[in-house]
Amino acid sequence: MPIKGARTIAEYAIRRWMICQGFAMEFFDIAIDGNKATVTDRNKESLVLVYDTDSRSVYVKG
């Protein structure tokens, strides 16, 4: 699963997490800010994903 264009480890991990969860990347806009990403769909609904550097995992901020 190649992930091209990621500028940081956090962005790479977030994009990889999305792909593994079954997100079709072409249907979402992603705005990266440090270790956080806001993912927005075509209905303008969004969620925030966070990359935790200590556990090296991605979770949905609730």
Residue, then its C-alpha position, 0 to 999 in steps of 0.5 A: m500500500p504505497i502512500k506518496g506525498a506524506r510530508t511527516i510521519a504523522e501524515y503518513a500514519i494518518r493516511r495509512w490508518m484511513i486506508c486500512q479502515g477502508f476510506a476511499m481517499e479520493f472522496f475526502d479532503i484532508a487538512i494536516d496540522g501537526n499531529k492532527a488531521t481534519v478529514t472532510d467528506r463531500n457532505k461537509e461532515s468532518l472528523v479529527l484524527v490524531y497521531d499519538t507519538d508515544s503509542r505510534s497510533v492514530y485515533v479519532k478525537g471525540 
